[in-house]
Amino acid sequence: MKASSPDFWWHEHPSTLSKMLLPAGWVYGEITARRMNKAPSVKVHVPVICIGNLVVGGTGKTPFSIGLAKQLQRAGKRPGFLLRGFGGALKGPVQVNPDHHSAHDVGDEALLLAKVAPTVVCADRGKGALMASAGPIDVLLMDDGFQNPSLHKDLSIVLVDLSTGFGNGECLPAGPLRAPVKKQLQFADILVTVESATRKTAAGEAAMNVLTKANLPVFSTQLVACSDQQEVSGKEYIAFSGIGRPEKFFETLKREGAKVVTSVPYADHHPFTRQDAEKLVNLSALHQTPLMTTEKDFARFETRNEPEFKQLRQMTAVFKVQIEIENLAEFMRVLKKRLFAP
């Protein structure tokens, strides 16, 4: 289970604690940057598109990956997914079967992706890519792994959440960056900004200034409710979530007009326990208010058979989101030119 990211990472300027951790951050960032420079050891016969980010935490990679896969399918392609399967016990390589595997086996993200296209999870990206490319696919989408050099990438798409930008601009553990921004951007081909809030933040504006100077195509996207999402405006909910940044989900609900009576955040990829389920059910009964969570969170207890989870599922609505690319036609033109041009 991933721990929640510390609040000081997302301050505009490094805090006292962050400054104390700066030497460790410089070392970590330099090690990661050097690692990214290593030559890949595996190359497969299908194009590999990496969907990554520069910081720790959620930026919308999974909904973006799902949306991109659907666009490729509409274009006549046969995409497949590769991911590490964080939160799952299986190290792989293994082909995900939603009817057989649970989030405990392969992680929550893999279950969502497998509903859209063939999905392989593997701790070793190279081995996973070899299995995935042996299947009925002609393009491989790698969810995360931008900093991992083991697999040759034909195109790297980097997502940046403009609600948080690069946080305090420092590397782990002093800040959220996995390596210095400029050193990471050397390996990017397309930049995608993700907006999920109506207000602009100083961190987002600072990040946008850096991205526009990177001499790379930049595309804007919005994280919005799916078209088939039930209406939430004016309704009261108790929101709970254990994703990269739960508060982002809570803010999205409020932006859609929902009245969040109370919110319950958990750590990223939190494995819900029977005690968690019982507490949430009791909280819903106390406030006489239904529960609301994300697709990722719901996937973690969707197949649990204990009575507490059966009751939790009955009382919980799922808020589905998608990422809309503002200039979709141009984005697909650039992508196809890079990957499929003769």
N, C-alpha and C positions, 0 to 999 in steps of 0.2 A: 504493500500500500504506500502510495506517495503521501508525504506529509504536506500540510497546507503551507503555501508560500508565506514567509513572514511579511508583515505589513510594511516594514521599512524598505523592502525592495521597491515598492511602488511609490515612494515619496519622490518629489521632483528633484531633490538634492540628497546626496548621501548623508545618512544620519551618523551619530557618534559611533553606534555599533557597526554600521557599514564601513566607516573609516578604519575601525580596528581590524576589520576583515579584509581590507584592501590588498595587503600582501598575498594572502591566500587566493584572492580573486585574480590578481595579476598572473600568478603561477598557473591556476586552473585555465584561464583564458588562453594563455600562451600554449599550454599543452594541447588544448582542443584545436587551436588554430594550426599547430604543426601537424596534428593528426589528420586534419582535413586536407592537408597537402600531400598525403600519402597516395600512391597510385592504387587504384582498385585491383583486387585480386580475382574478381569474378565479373564476367560480362556475358549476358544472355542474348539470345537471337531476336528478342522483341524489344522495342523501345521501352525504356524505364523513365517514368515521370515521378519525381520526388516532390511530395507536398510537405514542406517543413516550416519551421519558424526559427527565430533567432534567440528566443527566450524560453525559459521554463514556464509551463502553464498552458492553459487552453487559449487558442487563437481562432478556433473554428475549423481545424484541419479535417475533422471527420465529416461535417456537413458539406464542406467544400469538396472533399474527395468523392462523396456520394453524388453531388451535383455534376461534377466533371465526368464521372463515369456514365451518368445518364446522357450527357451531351455527346459523349463519344459513341454511345450506343445508337443515338439518333443519327449519327454520322456514318453508321454502318460498321463501326469498330466493335471488337470483342474484348473489352477491358477486364482485367483481374486486379485484385488487391493483394498487397504484401504488407504485413506489419509485424511488430514484435509480439503483440498479444499481451501487453502489460496488464498485470492483475490476474493473468491466467496461470495455471500450474503446468501446462504442457509447454515444453521448450521447442517442440517441433523438429523438423518441418511437419506440419499437419494441415490437411485441407479441412476447412471449417464446415461443419454441418449443423445448421441451427436446430435441426430436429433431434440431434444427438448430443451436441456439445452445450455446455452452460458457460456463463461468465466465469465461473470458477475454473473451467478448463482453458478457455482461450481469451478471456477478457471481454469487457462489454463492447468495445469498439468493433471487434471482429464480428460479433453477432449482428450488429447493425449493417456492416459492410457486406456480409455474406448474403443478406437479403436482396442485394442489388447485383452482385457479380461474384464469380468464383474468388474465394479468399483463402490465403495461406498465412499462417502465423508461424514465426520461427525466430528464436533469439539470434540466430546467425543469418544475417540478411542474404548472404551469398547462397547458402543452402536453400533458403526459402525461395529465392528467385529461380533457382534451377528447378524446383518442384513446380512452382507456379507457371513458369514458361513452358513446361512440358505438357500443360493442359490446353484446353481449347480457347486460348486468348491470343490476341495480337498486339496488346499494349499492356504494360504493367504499371499500376499506380502504387507507389510506396508511400504509405501514410506515416510520416515522420522519418527520421534517419538522415536528415540533411547533413548533420555533422559526422555521419558514419561513412568512411571512405571505402569500405570493403566491396561494395557493389557499384559498378559503372552506372552513372546516371546520364541519360541523354538530355534531360531537361529538369531543371530544379525550379520549382515555384515556391516562393517564400511568402508566407502570410504574416502581416503585422496588424495587431489589434490597436486601433487608434484611440481606444479608451484608456489604454495603459502605456502605449508606445514601448520604449525600452526601459521603463521604470526609472530607476535612479542612474541608469547608464553604466552600471558596474557589473562585473562578472561574478559568477558563483564563487563563494557563498556571500560575497558582499552585495550582490544584486542578482537580477534574474537572467542576465545575459549568459549564453553558453560560451561565447568568445567575443572579442571586440567586434562591434558592428561592421566596420570597414573590412576587416579580415574575412568575415563571413560572407559579405556581399560579393566578394570576388568569385564566389562559387554559385551565385544566383543567376538565373536567366530571365525570370519574370517576377515582378513584385506585385503583391495583392494586398490592398489595405482592407481591413474589416471594420465596419462601423456598426455598433449595436446600440448606441445611445444618441439621443438628439443633441446633447450638449457636446461641444468641442472641449478637449482638455489640453492643457499646456504640454503634457507629455506627448499627446497625439500630434500636435502641431510641430513639436520639435522633431519627432520621428519622421513626419512628412517632409520636413525640410531636408533631412538626410537622404530620404529615398529619392526625392526629385533630382538630387545631385549625383545619383549613382549611375547615370547614363544607361538605364535599363527601362524597359516598358513597365509602366505602373498602371494597374487597373483597380478601380474602386468597387467595393461590394458592400452589401447590407445584409445583416443577419435579421431575418424576418420570420414570422410565423408561417408555417406551411399553409397552402391554399385550402387544404382539407381540415385544418385545425378548428376545433370547436370554438365558438365565440366565448371569450373570457372577459370582455369589457363589462365593467360594472359588477362583476361577481367576486365574491370573497373566497380566498384560498389560504391554506397554510402551505407554504412552499418549502420543499427540502431538496437538497442536492449535494452530491459529492463529486464535482467535476473540477477542472483546473482552477476556475474562479467562480465559485457558486454565486457570488454577489452579481455577476454578470447575468446569470439566469434570473435572479430576483428582479434586477433592473429591467430586463426585457419584459417580464410579466407586467410590471407596473406601466411600462411604456405602452403595452397593448391594452391598458385600461383596467387591468385586474386590481382588486384591492387585496394586498398581501397582509393578512391579519398578523402573521408572524412568520419568520423564516428560520430554517434549521440547516446550517451549513455543516458539511462533513469534509474530510480530507479527500483529495483526488483519488478516484477508484476505490472509495471506501467499500469494504465488503460488509454489507448490511447483516446484522445479527438478529436473532429472534428478539433480543431485548430492544434493539433499535425499532423493529417493527411494532412491538407492543407499545413502546413509548409514543410512536407516531400515531398509532390508532387511538390511544388514550388522549393525546393532544387534540386530535380531530373531534373526539367525542366531547371533550371539555369545552371547546369553542363552538361545537356544533357547526363545524366548517369542513368542507372537503379538502383533501390533500392534492397537491400538484407537484410533479417532478419532471425531469427530462427523460428522453428516450434512453440515454446511456444509463441513468440511474435505474430506471424501470427494468432494463435488461438484466441487472444484477440480481433481481429477485423474481423475475418473471416465471422461472421454472421451479422455484422453491416450493416444496409441498407441505411444509409445516403450517399448522393452523394460523399462526401469527401472520405469515406471509400471504396466505389466502385471504385473510381479512384485510391486510394492507392493500392488496391488489384491488379489492372491491371498493375501497375508499379513496383510491388514488387515480387522478386523471393525469394524462401524459401530454406535455406541451411539446409539440413537434416544431422544429425550426429548419429553415433552409437558407442557403446563401445565394443571393441574387447578384450577378455580375452586371454592372451598369452598362458596359459596352460589350455585350456577350459576343456579337458577331465579330468584332475586331479581335477580341481575346482568342476566339477559336481560329481565326485566320492566322494569327501569330503562332499559335500552338501547332497548327497543321503544317505551316511553312517550315517550322523548325524540325518537326518530326517525320512528316510524311511526304514532303516535297520530293519529286523525282530528281 
